[in-house]
Amino acid sequence: MAKEIKNKKASIVSIGNEILSGQTIDTNASWLGGKLLSIGIPVVSSYTVGDCLDAIVRSLKLASDDAELVLITGGLGPTDDDLTRQAFAKFLGTELLLQNELLQKIQDFFAKRNLQMPAKNKIQAYIPAGAKALINNLGTAPGIMAEVSGRLFFVMPGVPSEMKQMFEELVLPELLQLLDGRAVVVKKLRCFGTGESNIAEMLGSLMNRGRNPQINCTASYGVITLHIIATAEDRDNPALSEVEGAQRMAEKDEKLLTELLGELVYGTGRQTLAEVVGEKLAQQNKTLAVAESCTGGTLAKLLTDIPGASGYFTHGWITYSNAAKISELGVPADLIENYGAVSEQTAAAMARCARKKAVSAFGIGVTGIAGPSGGSEQKPVGLVYICVDSANGCETKRFIFSHASNRAKRRDRDFIRLQAAQTALNMLRLKLQI
């Protein structure tokens, strides 16, 4: 096994016809990328390949040219189209050997369920000569670990739950042992209210490649996550341990970035906007009611996904039709007739009526056009009005949320709804900070 992976890069290979055909979304690659980033190993390439032996071999060669660490998922099942183990053996220039211990484990897997092991499952007990098997405690497909010319390869199942457990329990410990004694500390700042490019401009040289701590940026539905990765390689201060040194560097950057970005930073770690808003409402002993149209309950779901939400979230209305806005909330019919259901005035009326009916401290109203149809030149798809109402006043904002045009229309709709709900939470967060 390689002595170290210091300053090394990674490549990910995802295998399966179902990924290429769009039937399955490759969540494994993004999850693995995040995990590798957290220990300071950047992913420099990712390959997706179908269930074709020669194509898999080619992708492994490309990945090994790109990086010193290659993670492979998928194609370890028992059927004829599961060819990853055969392709990996061909890539290694070796043969598959039956591992009797693995065969027994697979047989036991079926026996515990009072089932007879199908003959096809025997292929899963074959491992390339010279490689090491990685035990799968959730399924029948063992993983594989091997080293070739100083490059490390880990082959894992494509089933996300099986892959994640194998990575966490077997692969990650191997990688941490090979980090040459380095201490890697990762801090995460969660931001909302602007885009990646604006944040990059605000941070300037702090995001330069090669800097330590390294600062990386990822985005998901408007939430920008800044990963602060501090690596202690040399003990400049003998009084500090490696971990303490990395911890201090990460904390220093965390404070610096928070000062630079101000109210754009809403939390740390894995905190969601709904968690932060819920904490502030609970701390201030305030309550909230929401009235949703285009978001269809998305906002209420985000709020009630948080344990203890009943302490501050009192009511939620999904008033999708004009009639529902009028009968359930009490929005004046002439207001909708004069300004339209998708308007600043209607959003404000929804928020105000929801707050008063619920007798809550805050009311949020959301109305818009999630698409894919229903838009016009004056009111395009993605147009959303959001209002936060309280006894101290009413704030209504107009947004146009758009997604990449090459995405499926269904995903555009989902994006607009979630983006609108997140934005509503952020508007309330900023009011709770005053």
LINKA-V838959 format. One record per residue. N is the residue number from 1. RES is the residue in one small letter. PHI is phi in degrees with one decimal (none if undefined). OMEGA is omega in degrees with one decimal (NA if undefined). D_FIRST is the distance of its C-alpha to the first C-alpha in Angstrom with 1 decimal. Layout:
BEGIN
<<N	RES	PHI	OMEGA	D_FIRST> <N	RES	PHI	OMEGA	D_FIRST>>
END
This chain:
BEGIN
<<1	m	none	-179.0	0.0> <2	a	-58.4	-176.3	3.8> <3	k	-75.1	-178.8	6.4> <4	e	-157.5	174.1	8.8> <5	i	-126.4	-179.7	10.5> <6	k	-58.9	178.4	13.9> <7	n	58.6	-178.6	16.7> <8	k	-98.0	-178.5	14.8> <9	k	-117.3	-178.0	16.6> <10	a	-127.8	172.5	16.3> <11	s	-131.5	-177.9	18.2> <12	i	-118.5	177.9	19.5> <13	v	-119.9	178.5	20.8> <14	s	-106.6	-173.0	23.6> <15	i	-119.3	175.1	24.9> <16	g	151.4	177.6	28.3> <17	n	-60.3	-177.5	31.9> <18	e	-65.6	177.2	33.2> <19	i	-75.1	-179.2	31.5> <20	l	-64.4	-177.6	33.0> <21	s	-81.5	-180.0	36.4> <22	g	86.3	179.4	36.5> <23	q	-70.8	179.3	36.9> <24	t	-127.6	176.7	33.8> <25	i	-85.2	-177.7	32.8> <26	d	-80.2	176.3	29.1> <27	t	-83.2	-177.9	28.7> <28	n	-61.9	-175.9	25.0> <29	a	-62.9	-179.4	24.1> <30	s	-67.7	179.1	26.2> <31	w	-64.7	179.3	24.9> <32	l	-64.5	178.5	21.3> <33	g	-59.2	178.4	22.4> <34	g	-65.9	179.5	24.1> <35	k	-65.8	179.1	21.3> <36	l	-66.2	178.6	18.9> <37	l	-59.5	-176.9	21.8> <38	s	-66.6	176.5	22.3> <39	i	-111.7	172.9	19.1> <40	g	81.4	177.6	19.8> <41	i	-111.9	-178.6	17.8> <42	p	-76.7	173.7	20.4> <43	v	-90.5	-176.1	20.7> <44	v	-102.6	177.6	22.1> <45	s	-159.0	178.0	22.8> <46	s	-143.9	-178.3	23.5> <47	y	-122.6	174.3	24.4> <48	t	-119.4	-174.1	26.6> <49	v	-140.0	-179.8	27.1> <50	g	-80.5	-177.7	29.2> <51	d	-82.0	179.0	28.7> <52	c	-131.9	-172.8	28.7> <53	l	-55.7	-177.4	26.1> <54	d	-66.0	179.1	26.5> <55	a	-66.6	178.3	26.6> <56	i	-65.6	178.8	23.4> <57	v	-59.9	179.2	21.7> <58	r	-62.1	-179.1	23.4> <59	s	-66.7	177.7	22.3> <60	l	-67.3	177.6	18.6> <61	k	-65.9	179.1	19.2> <62	l	-63.0	-178.9	21.1> <63	a	-63.4	-179.5	18.6> <64	s	-71.1	173.6	15.8> <65	d	-72.6	-176.3	18.5> <66	d	-81.9	-167.8	19.2> <67	a	-148.9	179.6	16.0> <68	e	-90.5	178.5	12.3> <69	l	-125.8	-178.6	12.0> <70	v	-123.1	176.8	14.0> <71	l	-109.3	-175.1	15.5> <72	i	-122.6	176.6	17.8> <73	t	-129.5	174.2	20.7> <74	g	98.0	174.6	23.4> <75	g	77.5	-180.0	24.4> <76	l	-106.3	179.3	23.0> <77	g	-72.8	-175.5	26.5> <78	p	-94.8	-174.0	28.4> <79	t	-86.1	-174.3	31.0> <80	d	-64.6	-179.0	31.4> <81	d	-90.9	175.7	30.5> <82	d	-90.6	-168.6	27.0> <83	l	-116.8	-174.6	25.0> <84	t	-63.6	-177.8	21.6> <85	r	-64.0	178.6	19.8> <86	q	-66.7	179.9	21.9> <87	a	-66.8	-179.8	21.2> <88	f	-66.2	177.2	17.4> <89	a	-63.8	178.1	17.6> <90	k	-64.2	178.3	20.0> <91	f	-61.7	-179.8	17.8> <92	l	-76.1	-178.2	14.9> <93	g	72.8	-177.5	17.7> <94	t	-137.4	-178.5	17.5> <95	e	-113.8	175.6	19.7> <96	l	-83.6	179.6	19.9> <97	l	-121.1	178.5	20.1> <98	l	-72.0	176.1	22.1> <99	q	-105.9	-175.1	20.5> <100	n	-61.5	178.2	23.6> <101	e	-63.9	177.9	22.3> <102	l	-64.7	179.5	21.8> <103	l	-58.7	179.3	25.2> <104	q	-63.7	179.2	26.8> <105	k	-64.3	179.5	25.5> <106	i	-67.8	177.6	26.9> <107	q	-62.7	178.5	30.1> <108	d	-65.3	178.9	30.4> <109	f	-57.4	179.7	30.0> <110	f	-74.3	-178.0	33.1> <111	a	-61.4	179.7	34.9> <112	k	-63.7	179.5	34.8> <113	r	-105.1	-179.8	36.7> <114	n	57.0	179.9	39.1> <115	l	-124.6	174.6	37.9> <116	q	-89.5	-179.8	37.2> <117	m	-67.6	175.3	33.9> <118	p	-63.3	-177.2	34.7> <119	a	-59.2	-177.7	33.6> <120	k	-62.5	-177.3	31.7> <121	n	-69.0	-179.8	29.2> <122	k	-61.0	-178.1	27.8> <123	i	-60.0	-178.6	25.8> <124	q	-71.5	178.3	23.6> <125	a	-91.6	179.1	22.4> <126	y	-95.0	-178.7	20.9> <127	i	-129.9	177.5	17.2> <128	p	-57.1	179.6	15.8> <129	a	-56.6	179.2	14.9> <130	g	88.7	179.4	11.3> <131	a	-93.6	-179.4	10.5> <132	k	-116.3	178.4	10.7> <133	a	-81.8	174.5	14.0> <134	l	-110.8	-174.0	14.8> <135	i	-68.2	177.0	18.2> <136	n	-105.6	-177.5	21.1> <137	n	-85.9	-178.5	23.8> <138	l	-110.7	-176.4	26.3> <139	g	-147.8	-175.7	26.4> <140	t	-100.0	-175.5	25.7> <141	a	-98.3	176.0	22.9> <142	p	-70.7	175.1	19.4> <143	g	-88.5	-177.4	16.5> <144	i	-138.6	175.1	13.5> <145	m	-127.6	-179.6	9.8> <146	a	-153.0	175.4	7.9> <147	e	-123.0	177.7	6.1> <148	v	-134.9	176.4	9.0> <149	s	49.3	177.6	9.9> <150	g	80.1	178.0	7.8> <151	r	-105.1	-178.1	8.9> <152	l	-101.3	179.1	7.9> <153	f	-124.2	174.2	10.5> <154	f	-125.9	179.0	12.2> <155	v	-106.1	-176.2	15.4> <156	m	-129.7	178.6	18.1> <157	p	-62.4	177.9	21.8> <158	g	-84.5	178.3	24.5> <159	v	-63.4	-172.5	26.7> <160	p	-52.6	-178.1	26.4> <161	s	-63.5	179.2	26.8> <162	e	-70.1	-179.9	24.1> <163	m	-63.6	-176.8	21.7> <164	k	-63.8	179.7	22.5> <165	q	-65.2	179.3	22.1> <166	m	-64.1	179.3	18.7> <167	f	-64.4	-176.3	17.5> <168	e	-63.5	-172.7	19.1> <169	e	-87.8	-173.0	18.2> <170	l	-120.5	-175.4	14.6> <171	v	-76.8	-177.7	13.1> <172	l	-57.9	176.6	14.7> <173	p	-58.4	177.5	13.6> <174	e	-63.4	-179.0	9.9> <175	l	-65.5	-179.2	10.9> <176	l	-65.2	177.5	13.3> <177	q	-67.6	-175.4	11.0> <178	l	-94.8	-178.4	9.1> <179	l	-81.4	173.1	12.6> <180	d	57.7	175.6	12.9> <181	g	75.9	179.9	15.8> <182	r	-68.5	171.2	17.9> <183	a	-101.6	178.7	20.6> <184	v	-118.0	179.0	21.4> <185	v	-118.0	-178.7	24.8> <186	v	-116.6	173.1	26.2> <187	k	-114.9	179.3	30.0> <188	k	-125.4	173.0	31.8> <189	l	-109.1	-178.9	35.4> <190	r	-106.1	-174.6	37.3> <191	c	-125.7	176.2	40.1> <192	f	-153.4	175.5	43.0> <193	g	124.0	176.3	46.0> <194	t	-156.8	-176.8	44.8> <195	g	-95.4	-179.5	42.3> <196	e	-59.6	-175.8	38.9> <197	s	-64.3	178.7	40.7> <198	n	-66.2	178.4	43.2> <199	i	-64.9	178.7	40.6> <200	a	-60.9	177.7	38.7> <201	e	-65.6	-179.4	42.0> <202	m	-66.9	-177.3	42.7> <203	l	-88.9	176.0	39.4> <204	g	55.3	-174.3	39.5> <205	s	-68.7	178.1	37.1> <206	l	-62.9	-179.2	35.3> <207	m	-99.9	178.6	33.4> <208	n	-62.1	176.3	32.4> <209	r	-66.2	178.4	28.9> <210	g	90.7	178.7	27.0> <211	r	-75.0	175.4	29.1> <212	n	-128.9	4.5	27.6> <213	p	-68.8	175.1	28.2> <214	q	-85.6	179.5	27.5> <215	i	-118.1	178.0	30.1> <216	n	-112.4	-174.2	29.5> <217	c	-131.6	174.0	32.2> <218	t	-129.5	-177.2	32.3> <219	a	-131.6	176.8	35.5> <220	s	-152.5	177.3	36.7> <221	y	50.9	175.9	40.4> <222	g	89.7	178.3	41.6> <223	v	-84.0	178.0	39.2> <224	i	-102.9	178.1	37.2> <225	t	-108.4	176.1	34.1> <226	l	-98.3	179.0	33.0> <227	h	-97.8	177.6	29.5> <228	i	-100.4	-174.5	29.3> <229	i	-111.9	-178.5	25.8> <230	a	-101.7	-179.0	25.9> <231	t	-121.8	177.4	22.9> <232	a	-95.6	-177.4	23.5> <233	e	-103.9	-178.8	21.6> <234	d	-122.4	179.3	24.2> <235	r	-88.2	177.3	26.6> <236	d	-66.2	178.6	29.9> <237	n	-114.2	-176.5	31.6> <238	p	-60.1	-178.6	30.6> <239	a	-74.2	-179.3	32.6> <240	l	-103.1	172.4	30.2> <241	s	-77.8	177.9	26.9> <242	e	-57.0	-177.5	24.1> <243	v	-64.2	-179.8	25.0> <244	e	-62.5	179.3	28.7> <245	g	-63.5	178.4	28.4> <246	a	-65.2	180.0	26.6> <247	q	-61.6	-179.5	29.1> <248	r	-65.0	178.6	32.0> <249	m	-62.6	-179.0	31.0> <250	a	-64.9	-179.3	30.6> <251	e	-66.1	178.0	33.9> <252	k	-63.4	178.5	35.7> <253	d	-69.2	178.9	34.8> <254	e	-59.6	178.7	35.6> <255	k	-66.3	-179.7	39.1> <256	l	-62.2	-179.0	39.6> <257	l	-65.8	178.7	38.8> <258	t	-63.0	178.3	41.0> <259	e	-67.6	-178.4	43.8> <260	l	-69.0	-173.7	43.5> <261	l	-93.0	174.4	43.4> <262	g	57.6	-174.2	45.9> <263	e	-71.2	174.6	47.1> <264	l	-66.5	179.4	44.5> <265	v	-82.4	-180.0	42.0> <266	y	-109.7	-177.8	42.7> <267	g	-171.6	179.9	39.8> <268	t	-131.3	176.1	36.2> <269	g	58.1	-178.9	33.1> <270	r	-105.6	-177.4	33.8> <271	q	-58.4	174.8	37.6> <272	t	-100.1	175.8	39.7> <273	l	-59.9	-179.5	43.2> <274	a	-64.5	177.5	44.8> <275	e	-63.3	-177.7	43.2> <276	v	-64.0	178.4	44.4> <277	v	-62.0	178.9	47.9> <278	g	-60.9	179.0	48.2> <279	e	-62.6	-179.1	47.4> <280	k	-67.1	177.6	50.0> <281	l	-62.0	-179.5	52.6> <282	a	-64.8	-179.5	52.1> <283	q	-62.8	-177.9	52.3> <284	q	-92.9	179.5	55.5> <285	n	56.1	179.8	56.9> <286	k	-110.8	179.2	57.4> <287	t	-121.3	-174.3	57.4> <288	l	-140.3	171.0	56.7> <289	a	-130.0	-178.5	58.0> <290	v	-129.0	174.0	56.9> <291	a	-126.6	-173.8	58.8> <292	e	-117.3	172.0	56.6> <293	s	-120.0	-174.3	57.6> <294	c	-65.0	-179.0	55.1> <295	t	-80.6	170.6	52.1> <296	g	55.4	178.9	53.2> <297	g	98.2	-178.9	52.0> <298	t	-61.3	-179.3	48.7> <299	l	-63.7	179.2	49.7> <300	a	-62.7	178.9	50.8> <301	k	-63.8	179.2	47.6> <302	l	-58.3	-179.6	45.5> <303	l	-67.7	-175.8	47.8> <304	t	-83.5	171.3	47.9> <305	d	-68.3	-177.2	44.1> <306	i	-89.1	177.0	44.1> <307	p	-57.5	-180.0	44.9> <308	g	88.2	-177.8	48.3> <309	a	-62.9	-179.4	49.6> <310	s	-64.4	179.3	52.9> <311	g	-75.1	-178.4	53.7> <312	y	-138.1	179.2	54.3> <313	f	-97.9	-172.2	54.2> <314	t	-104.4	-174.1	57.6> <315	h	-141.3	172.3	58.5> <316	g	-145.9	177.7	57.1> <317	w	-119.4	169.7	59.2> <318	i	-107.4	-177.2	58.1> <319	t	-104.1	-172.5	61.2> <320	y	-74.4	-179.0	60.3> <321	s	-97.6	175.4	63.9> <322	n	-61.5	-179.1	66.7> <323	a	-61.2	179.4	68.7> <324	a	-68.8	177.8	66.0> <325	k	-60.9	-178.0	65.9> <326	i	-76.3	-173.9	69.6> <327	s	-77.7	-175.0	70.1> <328	e	-86.4	-176.8	67.0> <329	l	-101.1	-176.2	66.7> <330	g	92.0	175.5	70.1> <331	v	-66.1	-178.9	69.3> <332	p	-59.8	-179.0	72.7> <333	a	-62.2	-178.6	73.3> <334	d	-69.1	177.4	75.1> <335	l	-66.0	178.6	72.1> <336	i	-65.6	-179.4	69.9> <337	e	-64.2	-176.3	72.7> <338	n	-79.1	-172.8	73.2> <339	y	-112.2	-178.7	69.6> <340	g	94.4	-179.4	67.5> <341	a	-66.8	178.1	64.9> <342	v	-99.4	-176.7	62.2> <343	s	-159.2	176.8	63.7> <344	e	-60.6	-176.7	63.5> <345	q	-66.6	-179.5	66.6> <346	t	-69.2	177.9	65.3> <347	a	-59.5	179.6	61.9> <348	a	-64.4	179.6	63.9> <349	a	-65.9	178.6	66.3> <350	m	-61.8	-179.5	63.4> <351	a	-63.8	-178.0	61.8> <352	r	-65.7	-179.2	65.2> <353	c	-67.0	178.8	66.4> <354	a	-63.3	-179.7	63.1> <355	r	-62.1	-176.9	63.3> <356	k	-70.8	179.8	67.0> <357	k	-66.5	-178.6	66.7> <358	a	-86.5	-174.5	63.8> <359	v	53.9	-178.4	65.3> <360	s	-108.8	-179.8	62.0> <361	a	-72.1	-179.0	61.1> <362	f	-130.1	171.8	59.3> <363	g	-131.8	177.4	59.6> <364	i	-118.9	175.2	57.4> <365	g	-120.3	-179.8	58.7> <366	v	-132.1	175.6	56.7> <367	t	-143.5	-177.5	58.2> <368	g	-178.1	-178.0	57.1> <369	i	-124.0	-177.6	56.2> <370	a	-84.4	177.6	52.8> <371	g	80.3	4.5	53.5> <372	p	-76.9	178.4	52.9> <373	s	-111.7	175.9	56.7> <374	g	97.4	-179.4	59.5> <375	g	-88.7	177.1	59.1> <376	s	-146.3	179.2	61.7> <377	e	-63.0	-179.8	62.2> <378	q	-77.8	-179.2	63.4> <379	k	-129.6	-175.3	60.9> <380	p	-76.2	172.9	57.7> <381	v	-58.8	-177.4	54.9> <382	g	101.5	177.6	52.7> <383	l	-72.6	-179.8	55.7> <384	v	-139.8	172.2	55.5> <385	y	-107.9	-179.8	57.8> <386	i	-127.5	179.0	56.5> <387	c	-127.2	171.0	58.8> <388	v	-115.8	-175.7	58.3> <389	d	-115.8	175.1	61.6> <390	s	-149.6	179.0	62.6> <391	a	-65.0	-179.0	65.8> <392	n	-89.0	179.3	65.0> <393	g	138.5	-174.9	65.0> <394	c	-128.6	178.0	63.4> <395	e	-120.6	179.5	60.7> <396	t	-121.9	-179.8	60.2> <397	k	-127.6	178.4	57.8> <398	r	-105.5	179.9	57.4> <399	f	-131.9	167.7	54.1> <400	i	-125.4	-179.8	53.0> <401	f	-96.4	178.7	49.5> <402	s	-130.8	-179.9	48.1> <403	h	-119.2	179.4	44.9> <404	a	-57.9	-174.7	43.3> <405	s	-67.3	-178.9	45.8> <406	n	-88.5	177.4	43.3> <407	r	-84.4	178.3	42.4> <408	a	-64.9	-177.7	44.2> <409	k	-60.1	179.1	47.5> <410	r	-62.2	-179.4	46.5> <411	r	-70.3	174.8	43.5> <412	d	-60.3	-179.5	45.9> <413	r	-62.5	179.6	48.2> <414	d	-61.9	-179.9	45.5> <415	f	-61.9	-178.4	44.3> <416	i	-61.8	-178.6	47.9> <417	r	-64.8	-178.4	48.5> <418	l	-70.2	178.4	45.4> <419	q	-61.6	179.0	45.8> <420	a	-64.9	-180.0	49.4> <421	a	-64.3	178.6	48.6> <422	q	-64.1	-179.9	46.0> <423	t	-65.5	177.4	48.6> <424	a	-62.3	177.8	51.2> <425	l	-62.5	-178.8	49.0> <426	n	-67.2	176.9	48.3> <427	m	-60.8	178.5	52.1> <428	l	-68.3	178.1	52.8> <429	r	-55.2	-178.1	50.0> <430	l	-64.7	176.8	51.7> <431	k	-69.4	-179.2	55.0> <432	l	-73.3	179.1	53.7> <433	q	-84.1	-177.3	52.5> <434	i	-69.8	NA	56.0>>
END
